[in-house]
């Protein structure tokens, strides 16, 4: 595929090579998977938001999955590797406003641009399975699934205090509010809290299963599972009622019911119904609630609160304690009310100090606790640990754990499980999203749009503030599906996380007209075997996708599939050369297109995959990009020189050198296979580099056997193919192979049992020779003699590694070793302190064989004759210095 001739320098031209092979793959339908494929390997990257152009984070994400998909395909697997577009969302709407266009037009332009860049990168997708979430053919099924969830009792419309972004003019889910400052995840604007009627999916019905099933996701990173555990936030505790003035019983939830005797005040969240009732007759409370609801996070702290003038009766003591409205109590956590124990809770303690409220100790350390009871001063600081009850009447001396259990019955409480997880509010007051398929009728209330009338398509975009669908009067006015009277469409659209909660299922049957996906095929092909995407989606997207999958199984759209993703990899960030995350705002971004134009897609891909393991941060380096390009040229020119007969070869595959190279080819294939399987692409590429370097040394050291050298180059091309597929195809073609490398078999190879030990022996020996040459200052060594340790020293090492402490004694109990007298004892003493850390070693015959196979490497490096001797052949002085795994070395200058 490459232009050849004297008019060009040796090497490949990426601007010719890459488009040619992309066209060849497309013509051959390499990446297409048949609908009747049996349980294919499903490799998937999180589909991109249609921002208009790829950045380095995209390139890294999609190179990872493409490389793995190509690897699995060459291993004979049917591979499902699709791509689509997460194309709804507020950014497109904002971009359209800025450019005086409409979101659809802007989105489609972005898709066209990004799809062209995907092609230039050589990503191998089955484009016949492409999905675009803003197309009615897709979001019709969002609407249909909404109605199915509603029939299953998983949809509610309710008033709720919600997160409102005044800049985006829309509601945000809790997961979309970031940090202690409560900033919008899109624009960093501080959010406000508003009471609004919204549509919710009751994900809380699945809280327990979502939590418990995390233990089975062994292919997920532990930190992601922990983030989800924390977000679900299961707490085992109890609820108890406190009587509050004329307002009746108010339930609280607590995990520390053992501290109830230390309760000295009662707190209500500003949004609690009793707080709202009190505010009706108490201006000070009303003012505080108004301030709390509209204040920025920075304006409030844990001491913020107001006394209501009301008192609550502690059911344990019968005493009245003051009732406060306090901002640190959250409406949607627990019951929105709590009894406060300053002696045993840090926030309560700080509040009590500020408001001059009593602090009464109810728990002290046990005798075996780290803290001494005499050292605990609850007036100075809270003691939050379990212990023994004090100041608790008849229960004094009871342990906290037992007290928690007994107090439930003693104070008419009940055991209770609470979750931090809240139902998923999906309503968004924006245009560019899936219209919620509901109609509001004055007589019938909210009525779902019938299936036969789906999709409810978006009307023409109207430039306006707020929600454009509210301004689309003709679209909004409709008839009630039940009674036929005039009604209004729901003008909220769905959270775009609905789109991404099931898109991976649509890939299995993207053109299906009568269902969101083929249930039988999806059940056969799911779950996704390998999923790759950013850690920023660890909670929202992944949790919602898990929820959807469980519901779809329960409503018989899947059969036994409860989890969507078997294995998950979160790729690390790409850092600029300044050490910070690449971003336009920092001005440290590097355009993938510039790298592709200058060096080619394969160079960008190879650099990214070599620089770090997928889950680690990747630091951009212009020098390493050039080095990657140089390596690819090196591989190609080696193949081209061989193919054109410029390398003198023989047909003799016998001898130590050819044997050594053959072993290394097989071992490299086996090593690289393991590294690809474990997603350690950088280690696979390091093994490949070592193989190519070895082939170059083989070429220079002797007249190489043609079959051995060609086999090595072919193996190198195959090992390179997943990461740098264009150059690998070019090498394959230059060597005269039939067919596409993308469809060729993965190279077979085995690692001999003693391979790693033998390799370490050779590398350590070469390093030791270098040290001697450098230290002594030998400029022109003439002869290097290596002597293998005698068998008895190997026996000493084996006994020392197995000895239980007394190495010398263990060794000298051996009758054969005692014959070596002081030499054996001295050697045992020398290794005794490091006996447990000694490396495995070959036997003397194995060491002799491994070193003799590698003689040519040492001779090549140092330009000297190399002789390897057994202990019987070497001098006594040399044998005395030899140890297992560390042959003695003598250098003649």
C-alpha positions in Angstrom: 0.0 0.0 0.0 3.0 2.3 0.3 4.6 4.1 -2.6 8.1 2.8 -3.2 11.0 4.1 -5.3 14.2 5.9 -5.2 12.5 9.3 -5.0 11.5 8.8 -1.4 13.4 8.0 1.7 13.1 4.6 3.4 10.1 4.5 5.8 6.4 4.9 5.6 4.3 8.0 4.9 1.4 8.0 7.4 -0.6 10.4 5.2 -0.7 7.6 2.6 -0.6 4.5 4.7 -3.4 5.3 7.2 -6.2 6.3 4.9 -5.4 3.3 2.6 -5.7 0.8 5.4 -8.8 2.4 6.8 -10.5 2.0 3.4 -9.3 -1.6 3.2 -10.9 -2.4 6.6 -14.1 -0.8 5.6 -14.3 -2.6 2.4 -13.7 -5.9 4.1 -16.2 -5.3 6.9 -13.6 -6.2 9.4 -15.4 -4.7 12.4 -19.0 -5.8 11.6 -20.6 -8.4 13.8 -23.4 -10.6 12.6 -26.7 -10.5 14.5 -26.5 -14.3 15.0 -23.1 -14.2 16.7 -23.0 -16.3 19.8 -22.2 -14.4 23.0 -19.6 -12.1 21.5 -16.9 -10.3 23.4 -18.6 -7.0 24.2 -16.0 -4.2 24.3 -17.4 -0.7 24.9 -16.2 2.8 25.7 -18.6 5.3 27.2 -20.0 7.1 24.2 -19.0 10.8 23.9 -21.0 13.9 24.3 -21.1 15.6 20.9 -18.8 18.6 21.7 -17.5 19.0 18.2 -14.0 17.7 18.4 -11.9 15.1 20.1 -9.5 15.9 22.9 -6.7 13.8 24.2 -9.0 12.3 26.9 -11.2 11.0 24.1 -8.3 9.6 22.2 -7.0 7.8 25.2 -10.4 6.3 26.1 -11.2 5.1 22.6 -7.7 3.8 21.9 -7.9 1.6 24.9 -11.1 -0.1 23.8 -10.0 -0.3 20.2 -6.7 -1.9 21.0 -8.5 -4.5 23.3 -11.2 -5.2 20.7 -8.6 -5.7 18.0 -6.6 -8.0 20.3 -9.7 -10.1 21.0 -10.7 -10.2 17.4 -7.3 -11.6 16.4 -7.6 -14.2 19.1 -10.7 -15.5 17.2 -13.4 -13.9 19.3 -16.6 -12.4 17.8 -16.2 -8.8 19.0 -19.0 -6.3 19.5 -17.4 -2.9 19.5 -20.0 -0.2 18.7 -20.1 3.6 18.9 -22.8 6.2 19.2 -23.5 9.7 20.4 -24.7 11.1 23.7 -26.3 13.9 21.8 -28.9 15.5 24.0 -28.0 18.0 26.7 -27.8 21.6 27.8 -24.4 22.4 26.3 -25.8 22.0 22.8 -28.7 24.2 23.6 -26.3 26.9 25.0 -24.1 26.5 21.9 -27.1 27.0 19.7 -28.0 30.2 21.5 -24.5 31.6 21.2 -24.4 30.8 17.4 -28.0 31.8 16.6 -28.8 28.3 15.3 -30.8 25.4 16.8 -29.5 22.5 18.9 -30.1 19.8 16.4 -28.2 21.5 13.6 -25.2 22.2 16.0 -25.3 18.6 17.3 -25.3 17.0 13.8 -22.4 19.2 12.8 -20.5 18.0 15.8 -21.3 14.4 15.1 -20.0 14.7 11.5 -16.8 16.3 12.7 -16.2 13.8 15.5 -17.0 10.8 13.3 -14.4 12.0 10.7 -11.8 12.2 13.5 -12.8 8.7 14.8 -12.1 7.4 11.2 -8.7 9.2 11.0 -7.7 7.5 14.3 -8.4 4.1 12.8 -10.9 3.1 15.5 -12.6 -0.1 14.4 -16.3 0.3 15.1 -19.3 -1.5 13.7 -20.9 1.7 12.4 -24.0 -0.2 11.3 -24.9 -0.2 15.1 -24.5 3.5 15.6 -27.0 5.1 17.9 -27.7 8.8 18.3 -29.8 9.7 21.4 -31.3 12.9 20.0 -33.0 11.0 17.1 -36.7 10.2 17.5 -35.9 6.6 16.7 -33.9 6.4 19.9 -35.7 8.7 22.3 -39.0 7.2 21.4 -37.9 4.3 23.6 -36.9 6.6 26.4 -40.5 7.6 26.4 -41.8 4.0 26.1 -39.5 2.9 29.0 -40.8 5.8 31.1 -44.3 4.5 30.7 -43.2 0.9 31.5 -41.4 2.1 34.6 -44.6 4.0 35.6 -46.7 0.9 35.1 -44.3 -1.0 37.4 -44.8 1.6 40.1 -41.4 3.2 39.7 -42.4 6.7 38.6 -43.8 9.4 40.9 -44.6 13.1 40.6 -44.1 15.0 43.8 -43.2 18.3 45.2 -39.6 18.4 46.4 -36.9 20.8 47.4 -34.6 20.6 44.4 -31.3 21.9 43.2 -31.8 24.7 40.8 -29.0 26.2 38.7 -29.9 29.8 38.0 -27.4 30.0 35.1 -28.6 26.8 33.3 -32.2 27.5 34.4 -32.8 23.8 35.2 -33.0 21.3 38.0 -30.0 19.2 38.9 -29.8 15.8 40.5 -27.9 15.6 43.7 -25.1 13.8 41.9 -24.8 16.8 39.6 -24.1 19.2 42.5 -20.4 19.2 43.2 -18.4 19.9 46.4 -19.1 21.5 49.7 -19.8 24.8 47.9 -22.7 23.0 46.0 -21.8 24.1 42.5 -23.4 23.1 39.2 -21.4 20.4 37.6 -21.7 22.1 34.2 -21.0 25.7 34.9 -19.8 26.0 38.5 -22.6 28.3 39.4 -23.8 28.0 43.1 -27.1 26.2 43.1 -30.3 27.4 44.8 -32.9 25.2 46.5 -36.5 25.5 45.2 -39.7 23.7 45.9 -41.0 22.3 42.6 -43.2 19.5 41.2 -41.0 17.0 39.4 -41.0 13.5 37.9 -39.0 10.9 39.8 -37.8 7.4 39.1 -37.9 5.6 42.4 -34.3 4.2 42.4 -34.6 3.9 46.2 -36.7 0.7 45.7 -33.5 -0.9 44.5 -31.2 0.6 47.1 -30.5 -2.6 48.9 -29.8 -4.7 45.8 -27.7 -1.9 44.3 -25.6 -2.0 47.4 -25.3 -5.7 48.0 -24.5 -6.5 44.3 -21.4 -4.3 44.5 -19.7 -7.2 46.3 -20.1 -9.3 43.2 -18.6 -6.8 40.8 -15.1 -8.1 41.2 -14.0 -6.7 37.8 -14.7 -3.1 39.0 -12.1 -0.9 40.7 -12.5 -1.0 44.4 -12.6 2.8 44.6 -15.6 3.0 42.3 -17.5 0.4 44.3 -16.7 2.3 47.5 -17.9 5.6 45.9 -21.2 3.9 45.1 -21.4 2.3 48.6 -20.9 5.8 50.1 -23.5 7.4 47.8 -26.1 4.7 48.6 -25.1 5.3 52.2 -26.9 2.5 54.1 -27.3 3.1 57.8 -28.7 0.7 60.4 -30.4 2.6 63.3 -33.7 3.3 64.9 -36.5 5.8 64.9 -38.0 7.3 68.1 -40.7 9.9 68.5 -40.2 13.2 70.4 -43.3 15.2 71.4 -42.8 18.8 70.2 -45.1 21.3 71.8 -48.5 21.4 70.2 -47.2 19.9 67.0 -47.4 16.3 68.1 -44.8 13.5 67.7 -41.8 14.1 65.5 -39.8 11.1 64.4 -36.1 11.1 64.4 -33.7 8.6 62.9 -30.4 7.9 64.7 -27.6 5.3 64.6 -26.6 6.2 68.2 -29.7 5.6 70.2 -27.4 4.8 73.1 -26.7 8.5 73.6 -30.4 9.6 74.1 -29.9 10.4 77.8 -27.3 13.1 76.7 -29.8 14.9 74.4 -29.9 18.5 75.3 -31.6 20.1 72.3 -33.7 19.1 69.3 -33.1 20.3 65.7 -35.3 20.6 62.7 -34.2 21.2 59.1 -35.5 24.4 57.5 -37.6 22.4 55.2 -39.1 20.1 57.8 -43.0 20.4 57.9 -43.0 21.3 61.6 -40.4 24.0 61.0 -42.6 25.4 58.3 -45.6 25.3 60.6 -43.7 27.1 63.4 -42.6 29.8 60.9 -46.2 30.7 60.2 -46.5 32.2 63.6 -42.9 33.0 64.3 -41.3 35.8 62.2 -37.8 35.0 63.5 -38.0 31.4 62.4 -39.6 32.4 59.1 -36.8 34.9 58.4 -34.2 32.3 59.2 -35.8 29.7 56.9 -35.9 32.2 54.1 -32.3 33.1 54.7 -31.2 29.5 54.8 -33.0 28.6 51.6 -31.4 31.4 49.6 -28.0 31.7 51.2 -24.8 30.6 49.5 -23.0 27.8 51.2 -20.2 30.1 52.4 -22.8 32.2 54.3 -23.7 29.3 56.6 -21.9 27.1 59.0 -22.6 24.4 61.6 -23.5 27.0 64.2 -26.2 28.6 62.1 -29.7 28.2 63.7 -32.6 29.8 65.5 -34.5 28.9 68.7 -38.1 28.4 67.9 -39.5 29.0 71.4 -40.8 25.4 71.4 -39.7 22.4 73.5 -39.5 18.7 72.8 -39.9 16.0 75.4 -37.0 13.5 75.6 -38.8 10.1 75.9 -35.9 8.7 78.0 -35.8 11.4 80.7 -39.2 13.1 80.4 -37.3 16.4 80.3 -38.1 19.2 77.9 -35.3 20.3 75.6 -35.3 23.4 73.4 -36.2 23.1 69.7 -34.0 24.8 67.1 -34.2 25.2 63.3 -30.7 24.6 62.1 -29.2 24.6 58.6 -26.9 21.7 59.3 -29.9 19.4 59.6 -30.8 18.3 56.0 -34.4 17.8 55.0 -33.7 14.7 52.9 -31.4 12.9 55.3 -33.1 10.7 57.8 -36.3 12.4 58.8 -35.1 16.0 58.6 -35.1 16.1 62.4 -32.7 14.9 65.1 -32.1 15.0 68.8 -28.7 16.6 69.5 -26.1 15.2 71.8 -23.3 17.7 72.1 -21.2 15.4 74.3 -20.9 12.8 71.5 -21.3 14.5 68.2 -18.9 17.2 66.9 -21.4 19.2 65.0 -23.9 19.2 67.9 -21.0 20.2 70.2 -20.0 23.2 68.1 -23.7 24.3 67.8 -24.2 23.9 71.6 -21.1 25.9 72.4 -22.3 28.7 70.1 -25.8 28.8 71.5 -24.8 28.2 75.2 -26.7 24.8 75.5 -25.9 22.3 78.1 -23.5 19.4 77.3 -24.2 16.2 79.2 -22.1 13.1 78.9 -23.9 9.8 78.3 -21.0 7.5 77.2 -17.5 7.0 78.6 -14.6 4.8 77.3 -14.4 1.1 78.3 -11.4 -0.1 80.2 -9.8 -1.5 77.1 -10.4 1.7 75.0 -7.6 3.8 73.7 -8.9 6.8 75.6 -8.8 6.9 79.4 -12.1 7.9 81.0 -10.3 10.4 83.2 -8.9 12.1 80.1 -12.3 12.6 78.3 -13.7 16.1 78.8 -16.9 16.4 76.8 -17.1 20.1 77.7 -14.0 20.6 75.6 -14.7 18.2 72.8 -17.2 15.5 71.8 -16.4 11.9 72.4 -18.0 10.1 69.5 -16.9 6.5 70.2 -18.9 3.6 71.7 -18.4 2.8 75.4 -20.2 2.4 78.6 -23.3 4.4 79.5 -23.2 7.1 82.3 -25.8 9.6 83.4 -28.3 7.2 81.9 -30.3 6.2 85.0 -30.9 2.4 85.4 -28.9 1.8 82.2 -25.6 3.0 83.6 -22.7 0.6 82.8 -24.5 -0.9 79.8 -22.4 -1.1 76.7 -23.4 1.1 73.8 -24.2 -1.8 71.4 -26.5 -3.5 73.9 -28.1 -0.2 74.9 -29.0 0.6 71.3 -30.9 -2.6 71.0 -32.7 -2.3 74.4 -33.6 1.3 73.9 -35.7 0.6 70.8 -38.2 -1.3 72.9 -37.7 0.9 76.0 -38.7 4.1 74.3 -41.3 2.8 71.8 -39.0 3.0 68.8 -38.5 0.7 65.9 -35.4 -0.7 64.1 -34.9 1.1 60.8 -32.6 1.1 57.8 -32.0 4.5 56.1 -30.2 5.3 52.9 -28.5 8.5 51.7 -29.7 7.6 48.2 -32.6 9.6 47.0 -35.1 9.0 44.2 -33.8 10.2 40.8 -35.4 13.4 39.7 -35.4 13.3 35.9 -37.3 16.5 35.1 -35.3 19.2 33.3 -36.7 22.6 32.3 -34.9 22.7 29.0 -35.5 22.0 25.3 -32.8 19.7 24.1 -33.8 16.4 25.7 -36.4 13.7 25.6 -40.0 15.1 26.1 -41.6 13.4 29.1 -44.6 11.5 27.6 -47.3 12.8 29.9 -50.3 15.0 29.4 -52.0 17.1 32.1 -55.8 17.2 32.0 -57.8 19.3 34.4 -60.2 16.4 34.9 -58.0 13.3 34.6 -54.8 14.6 36.1 -51.6 13.4 34.5 -52.2 10.8 31.7 -49.4 8.9 29.8 -49.2 9.4 26.0 -50.4 6.1 24.4 -47.6 3.9 22.9 -49.0 4.3 19.4 -48.6 8.1 19.7 -44.9 7.8 20.5 -42.5 9.4 20.0 -43.6 12.8 21.2 -41.2 14.7 19.1 -39.6 18.0 19.9 -41.1 21.0 18.2 -39.1 23.6 16.3 -36.6 25.3 18.6 -37.5 28.7 19.9 -34.9 31.1 21.2 -36.2 32.2 24.6 -35.2 32.4 28.2 -36.2 29.6 30.5 -37.8 26.5 29.0 -38.4 26.8 25.3 -41.1 24.1 25.4 -43.2 26.4 27.5 -43.2 28.9 24.7 -44.1 26.3 22.0 -47.9 26.9 22.5 -49.1 25.0 19.4 -47.0 21.9 20.4 -48.0 22.2 24.1 -51.8 22.2 23.5 -53.2 18.8 22.9 -56.0 16.5 23.9 -56.3 14.2 26.9 -55.8 10.6 25.8 -58.4 9.5 28.3 -61.3 11.9 28.0 -60.5 13.8 24.8 -60.8 17.3 26.4 -58.1 20.0 25.9 -54.9 19.3 27.9 -51.3 20.4 28.0 -48.2 18.4 27.3 -45.6 18.0 30.0 -42.9 20.6 29.1 -40.1 19.1 31.1 -37.6 17.0 29.3 -35.7 14.0 30.7 -32.3 14.1 32.4 -29.8 13.0 29.7 -28.6 10.3 32.1 -31.7 8.4 31.1 -30.3 8.2 27.5 -27.0 6.6 28.8 -28.7 4.2 31.2 -29.6 1.7 28.5 -27.8 2.8 25.2 -25.5 -0.3 25.5 -28.6 -2.5 25.0 -29.7 -0.6 21.9 -26.4 -1.4 20.2 -27.5 -5.1 20.1 -30.4 -4.2 17.7 -30.2 -0.6 16.8 -32.8 -0.7 13.9 -35.5 -2.6 15.8 -38.9 -0.8 15.3 -41.1 -2.6 17.7 -39.0 -2.7 20.9 -36.1 -0.8 22.4 -33.9 -3.8 21.9 -34.2 -7.5 21.0 -34.6 -9.1 24.4 -33.2 -12.5 23.4 -30.2 -11.1 21.7 -29.5 -8.6 24.5 -29.7 -11.4 27.1 -27.2 -13.5 25.0 -24.8 -10.6 24.4 -24.9 -8.9 27.8 -23.3 -8.0 30.1 -20.7 -5.8 28.5 -17.4 -7.7 29.0 -15.1 -4.6 29.2 -16.3 -1.1 29.8 -14.0 1.9 29.7 -14.7 5.5 30.7 -13.9 8.4 33.1 -14.0 8.2 36.9 -16.3 11.2 36.9 -19.1 8.8 36.0 -18.5 6.5 38.9 -21.7 7.5 40.6 -24.2 9.0 38.3 -24.0 7.1 35.0 -22.9 3.8 36.4 -25.5 3.7 39.2 -28.3 4.7 36.9 -27.3 2.1 34.3 -27.2 -0.6 37.0 -30.7 0.5 38.2 -32.1 0.4 34.7 -30.6 -3.1 34.0 -32.3 -4.5 37.1 -35.6 -2.9 36.3 -35.5 -4.2 32.7 -34.9 -7.7 34.0 -37.8 -7.4 36.4 -40.2 -6.2 33.7 -39.1 -9.1 31.4 -37.2 -7.2 28.9 -34.0 -9.1 29.9 -33.7 -12.6 31.2 -31.5 -12.9 34.3 -29.2 -10.0 33.4 -28.9 -7.9 36.6 -25.7 -6.0 36.0 -24.7 -4.1 32.8 -20.9 -4.2 33.0 -18.7 -7.1 34.1 -15.3 -5.4 34.0 -14.8 -1.7 34.3 -11.7 0.4 33.7 -11.5 4.1 34.5 -8.8 5.7 32.4 -6.7 8.4 34.0 -6.4 12.0 33.1 -4.1 13.3 30.4 -1.8 15.9 31.8 -0.2 18.7 29.9 3.6 19.3 30.0 2.9 21.7 32.9 1.7 18.7 35.0 -1.9 19.9 35.1 -5.0 18.4 33.4 -5.2 19.4 29.8 -7.9 22.0 29.3 -8.6 24.9 27.1 -8.9 27.2 30.1 -5.3 26.4 31.1 -4.0 26.8 27.6 -2.1 23.5 27.9 -4.2 21.4 25.6 -2.7 19.5 22.7 -4.9 18.9 19.6 -5.1 15.3 18.6 -5.6 16.5 15.0 -2.2 18.3 15.1 -0.5 15.1 16.2 -2.3 13.0 13.5 -1.4 15.5 10.8 2.3 15.7 11.8 3.0 12.1 12.9 0.0 10.0 12.1 -2.7 8.4 14.2 -0.5 5.3 15.1 2.1 7.6 16.7 -0.6 9.2 18.9 -2.0 5.8 19.8 1.3 4.2 20.6 2.4 7.1 22.7 -0.8 7.0 24.7 -0.7 3.3 25.3 3.0 3.2 26.2 3.1 6.2 28.5 1.1 4.7 31.4 -1.4 2.0 32.3 -5.0 3.0 31.4 -6.1 3.8 35.0 -3.0 6.0 35.7 -2.5 9.7 34.8 -0.7 10.2 31.5 1.8 13.1 31.2 2.1 14.5 27.7 5.6 14.6 26.3 6.6 15.9 22.9 9.9 14.0 23.1 8.1 10.7 23.8 5.7 11.3 20.9 8.7 11.6 18.6 10.2 8.5 20.1 7.0 6.6 19.4 7.1 7.7 15.8 10.8 6.7 15.6 10.0 3.2 16.9 7.2 2.7 14.3 9.6 3.7 11.5 12.2 1.3 13.0 9.7 -1.6 12.8 8.7 -0.7 9.3 12.2 -0.2 7.9 13.4 -3.6 9.4 10.5 -5.3 7.6 11.1 -3.4 4.4 14.8 -4.1 4.3 14.2 -7.8 4.9 11.5 -8.0 2.2 13.7 -6.2 -0.4 16.6 -8.6 0.3 18.8 -5.9 1.8 19.5 -8.1 4.9 21.9 -11.0 4.1 20.3 -14.2 5.5 20.9 -17.9 5.6 18.8 -21.0 5.8 20.5 -22.4 8.9 18.3 -22.2 12.0 20.6 -24.3 14.1 23.0 -22.9 16.7 22.8 -21.0 20.0 21.9 -17.6 18.5 18.9 -18.8 16.4 17.8 -20.9 19.4 18.0 -17.9 21.7 16.0 -15.7 19.2 13.4 -18.4 18.7 12.8 -18.7 22.4 12.5 -15.0 22.8 10.0 -14.7 20.0 7.8 -17.3 21.6 8.3 -15.9 25.1 7.5 -12.3 23.9 4.3 -13.4 22.3 3.2 -15.2 25.5 4.3 -12.2 27.7 2.5 -9.7 25.5 -0.7 -11.8 25.4 -0.8 -11.8 29.2 -0.2 -8.1 29.3 -3.0 -7.4 26.8 -5.3 -9.6 28.8 -4.6 -7.7 32.0 -4.9 -4.3 30.2 -1.2 -3.6 30.8 -0.7 -2.3 27.2 2.5 -0.4 28.2 4.1 -3.6 29.4 3.1 -5.4 26.1 4.7 -2.6 24.1 7.8 -2.8 26.2 8.1 -6.5 25.4 7.6 -5.6 21.8 10.3 -3.0 21.9 12.7 -5.6 23.4 11.8 -8.1 20.7 12.5 -5.5 17.9 15.8 -4.6 19.5 16.7 -8.2 19.7 15.9 -8.8 16.0 18.2 -5.8 15.1 21.0 -7.3 17.2 20.4 -10.7 15.6 20.8 -9.1 12.2 24.0 -7.4 13.2 25.6 -10.2 15.1 25.5 -12.9 12.5 24.0 -13.9 9.2 20.5 -14.5 10.5 18.3 -17.4 9.5 15.7 -16.1 7.1 12.8 -18.1 8.5 13.7 -17.1 12.1 14.1 -13.4 11.3 10.9 -13.3 9.3 9.0 -15.1 12.0 10.2 -12.5 14.5 9.1 -9.6 12.3 5.7 -11.2 11.7 5.3 -11.7 15.4 6.2 -8.1 16.0 3.7 -6.9 13.5 0.9 -8.9 15.1 1.8 -7.7 18.6 1.8 -4.1 17.4 -1.4 -4.5 15.5 -3.9 -3.6 18.3 -2.1 -0.4 19.2 -0.7 0.8 15.9 -2.8 -1.0 13.3 -1.9 1.0 10.2 1.8 0.5 10.4 1.3 -3.1 11.5 -0.8 -3.7 8.4 1.9 -2.1 6.2 4.5 -4.4 7.7 2.3 -7.4 7.1 1.8 -6.3 3.5 5.5 -5.6 2.9 6.3 -9.2 4.1 4.0 -10.5 1.3 1.3 -12.0 3.6 -2.2 -12.7 2.2 -5.2 -11.0 3.7 -5.5 -8.3 6.3 -3.5 -8.5 9.5 -6.6 -7.3 11.4 -8.2 -10.6 10.5 -5.0 -12.7 11.1 -4.5 -15.1 14.0 -2.8 -13.9 17.2 0.7 -15.2 17.5 1.1 -18.4 19.5 3.8 -18.6 22.0 4.8 -20.3 25.3 7.1 -19.2 28.0 9.3 -22.1 29.1 9.0 -22.9 32.8 12.5 -21.6 33.5 12.2 -18.6 31.2 11.9 -15.8 33.7 14.7 -17.2 35.9 17.0 -17.7 32.9 16.2 -14.2 31.6 17.0 -12.6 35.0 20.3 -14.6 35.1 21.4 -13.2 31.8 20.3 -9.6 32.5 22.0 -9.7 35.9 25.2 -11.1 34.4 25.3 -8.4 31.7 24.7 -5.7 34.3 27.5 -7.2 36.5 29.9 -7.2 33.5 29.0 -3.5 32.8 29.7 -2.6 36.5 33.1 -4.2 36.4 34.1 -2.6 33.1 33.0 0.8 34.3 34.4 0.6 37.8 37.8 -0.8 36.7 37.9 1.4 33.6 38.5 -1.4 31.1 38.2 0.3 27.7 38.8 -2.7 25.4 38.1 -6.1 27.1 39.5 -9.0 25.3 38.1 -12.0 27.0 35.2 -12.5 29.5 35.0 -15.7 31.5 31.9 -16.7 33.3 31.9 -19.5 35.9 28.8 -21.2 37.1 28.5 -22.0 40.8 29.0 -25.6 41.8 26.1 -27.8 42.7 26.7 -27.7 46.4 26.2 -24.0 46.5 22.8 -24.4 44.8 22.0 -27.0 47.5 22.9 -24.4 50.3 20.6 -21.8 48.7 17.7 -24.3 48.6 18.1 -25.3 52.2 18.6 -21.6 53.3 15.3 -20.6 51.7 13.5 -23.4 53.4 15.2 -23.0 56.8 13.2 -21.7 59.8 15.7 -19.2 61.2 18.9 -21.2 61.8 20.3 -21.2 58.3 23.9 -22.3 59.2 22.6 -25.1 61.4 20.2 -26.3 58.8 22.9 -26.4 56.1 25.5 -28.1 58.3 23.1 -30.9 59.2 23.3 -32.0 55.6 25.8 -34.8 55.3 26.9 -34.0 51.8 27.4 -30.3 52.6 29.4 -31.1 55.6 32.0 -32.5 53.3 32.7 -28.9 52.1 33.5 -27.9 55.6 34.2 -24.2 56.3 33.4 -23.2 52.7 29.8 -24.4 53.1 29.5 -22.8 56.5 31.0 -19.5 55.3 28.6 -19.5 52.3 25.7 -20.2 54.5 26.7 -17.4 56.9 27.0 -15.0 53.9 23.4 -15.6 52.7 21.7 -16.2 56.1 20.5 -12.6 56.5 18.8 -12.6 53.1 17.8 -16.2 52.8 14.0 -15.5 52.6 14.5 -12.9 49.8 16.8 -15.0 47.6 15.5 -15.3 44.0 14.7 -18.6 42.4 17.6 -20.1 40.5 18.3 -22.6 37.8 20.4 -25.7 38.5 24.0 -25.6 37.4 23.2 -27.3 34.1 20.4 -24.9 33.4 22.6 -21.9 34.2 25.3 -23.2 31.9 22.8 -23.6 29.1 21.1 -20.2 29.6 24.4 -18.4 29.6 25.8 -20.2 26.6 22.7 -19.3 24.6 23.3 -15.7 25.5 27.1 -15.6 24.8 26.5 -13.8 21.5 24.6 -10.9 23.2 27.5 -10.3 25.7 30.1 -10.6 22.9 28.0 -8.1 20.8 27.8 -5.6 23.7 31.4 -5.7 24.9 33.3 -6.7 21.7 35.1 -9.5 23.6 35.3 -13.3 23.5 33.0 -14.8 26.0 33.6 -18.2 27.6 31.1 -19.9 30.0 32.5 -22.6 32.2 31.0 -25.1 34.6 32.4 -25.4 38.1 34.5 -28.4 37.0 36.0 -26.4 34.1 36.8 -23.1 36.0 39.6 -22.3 38.3 39.2 -22.7 42.1 39.5 -19.0 42.6 36.8 -18.2 40.1 34.5 -21.0 41.4 34.9 -19.6 45.0 33.4 -16.3 43.8 30.4 -17.8 42.0 26.9 -18.1 43.5 23.6 -19.4 42.1 22.2 -16.8 39.8 25.4 -14.8 40.0 28.2 -16.4 38.0 31.8 -15.4 38.8 33.3 -13.0 36.2 36.8 -12.6 35.1 37.7 -10.0 32.4 41.0 -9.9 30.5 41.9 -6.5 29.2 
